[in-house]
Each structure stands twice: as structure tokens, then as C-alpha cells.
Amino acid sequence: MELKEMKERVLSKISGRIVSALEDVTEVIKHD
């Protein structure tokens, strides 16, 4: 596997987690 592919996979995983975390935060704010 190329280094570039690994970097892209890691970045997509991290961004996916950030997005889901932000969605959780917005849900909490809405309920409040």
C-alpha cells in the first residue's frame, strides 16, 4: 500500500469521527 493511500484513509477516518462528534454536540444543544 502506498503512503498516500494510508494518509487519505487516516484523514477520512478522522474527519468522519469529527463529523459524528459535531452531530452529537448539535443534538445535545437542540435538546437543551
N, CA, C and O of each residue as an XYZ file, in Angstrom:
128
protein
N       0.844     -1.207      0.000
C       0.000      0.000      0.000
C       0.880      1.259      0.000
O       1.907      1.316      0.676
N       0.458      2.246     -0.762
C       1.233      3.480     -0.831
C       0.997      4.350      0.396
O      -0.043      4.271      1.050
N       1.991      5.178      0.688
C       1.885      6.074      1.841
C       0.738      7.057      1.643
O       0.027      7.389      2.592
N       0.559      7.524      0.404
C      -0.505      8.492      0.116
C      -1.869      7.880      0.434
O      -2.733      8.541      1.010
N      -2.057      6.615      0.056
C      -3.345      5.961      0.314
C      -3.601      5.853      1.812
O      -4.717      6.080      2.279
N      -2.560      5.505      2.558
C      -2.708      5.389      4.015
C      -3.088      6.733      4.621
O      -3.969      6.807      5.478
N      -2.430      7.785      4.178
C      -2.737      9.121      4.709
C      -4.191      9.479      4.432
O      -4.886      9.993      5.308
N      -4.651      9.204      3.205
C      -6.031      9.554      2.851
C      -7.017      8.756      3.695
O      -8.044      9.287      4.118
N      -6.710      7.477      3.944
C      -7.613      6.656      4.764
C      -7.678      7.187      6.188
O      -8.755      7.282      6.777
N      -6.518      7.532      6.736
C      -6.483      8.058      8.107
C      -7.245      9.375      8.193
O      -7.997      9.608      9.139
N      -7.045     10.230      7.196
C      -7.724     11.530      7.211
C      -9.230     11.354      7.116
O      -9.982     12.051      7.797
N      -9.677     10.423      6.271
C     -11.124     10.220      6.129
C     -11.701      9.654      7.420
O     -12.820     10.000      7.801
N     -10.947      8.784      8.100
C     -11.422      8.236      9.385
C     -11.545      9.355     10.411
O     -12.551      9.455     11.113
N     -10.517     10.193     10.494
C     -10.518     11.286     11.476
C     -11.653     12.261     11.185
O     -12.390     12.649     12.092
N     -11.794     12.658      9.917
C     -12.854     13.624      9.577
C     -14.217     13.018      9.850
O     -15.129     13.724     10.279
N     -14.374     11.723      9.610
C     -15.651     11.066      9.882
C     -15.978     11.115     11.365
O     -17.124     11.351     11.747
N     -14.967     10.892     12.199
C     -15.197     10.944     13.653
C     -15.530     12.361     14.091
O     -16.397     12.562     14.942
N     -14.855     13.335     13.521
C     -15.125     14.737     13.885
C     -16.554     15.101     13.518
O     -17.253     15.751     14.296
N     -16.991     14.681     12.329
C     -18.354     14.996     11.882
C     -19.375     14.367     12.823
O     -20.334     15.024     13.227
N     -19.175     13.101     13.171
C     -20.133     12.438     14.062
C     -20.127     13.094     15.437
O     -21.177     13.212     16.068
N     -18.966     13.521     15.906
C     -18.889     14.189     17.202
C     -19.627     15.525     17.150
O     -20.342     15.880     18.087
N     -19.452     16.259     16.060
C     -20.149     17.547     15.923
C     -21.658     17.327     15.882
O     -22.417     18.111     16.452
N     -22.093     16.261     15.210
C     -23.527     15.977     15.139
C     -24.065     15.678     16.537
O     -25.160     16.117     16.889
N     -23.299     14.932     17.333
C     -23.728     14.637     18.707
C     -23.860     15.936     19.498
O     -24.823     16.115     20.243
N     -22.905     16.834     19.339
C     -22.931     18.104     20.074
C     -24.154     18.923     19.673
O     -24.830     19.486     20.533
N     -24.444     18.994     18.377
C     -25.592     19.786     17.931
C     -26.888     19.178     18.446
O     -27.829     19.906     18.761
N     -26.949     17.857     18.535
C     -28.152     17.207     19.072
C     -28.346     17.613     20.531
O     -29.460     17.922     20.953
N     -27.262     17.611     21.295
C     -27.340     17.979     22.712
C     -27.809     19.427     22.847
O     -28.637     19.740     23.702
N     -27.276     20.302     22.003
C     -27.655     21.721     22.077
C     -29.133     21.890     21.733
O     -29.833     22.676     22.373
N     -29.608     21.161     20.734
C     -31.017     21.277     20.335
C     -31.939     20.859     21.471
O     -32.952     21.510     21.729
N     -31.585     19.765     22.154
C     -32.438     19.266     23.238
C     -32.462     20.225     24.418
O     -33.408     20.232     25.206
N     -31.425     21.027     24.534
C     -31.324     21.940     25.673
C     -32.122     23.195     25.445
O     -32.148     24.074     26.306
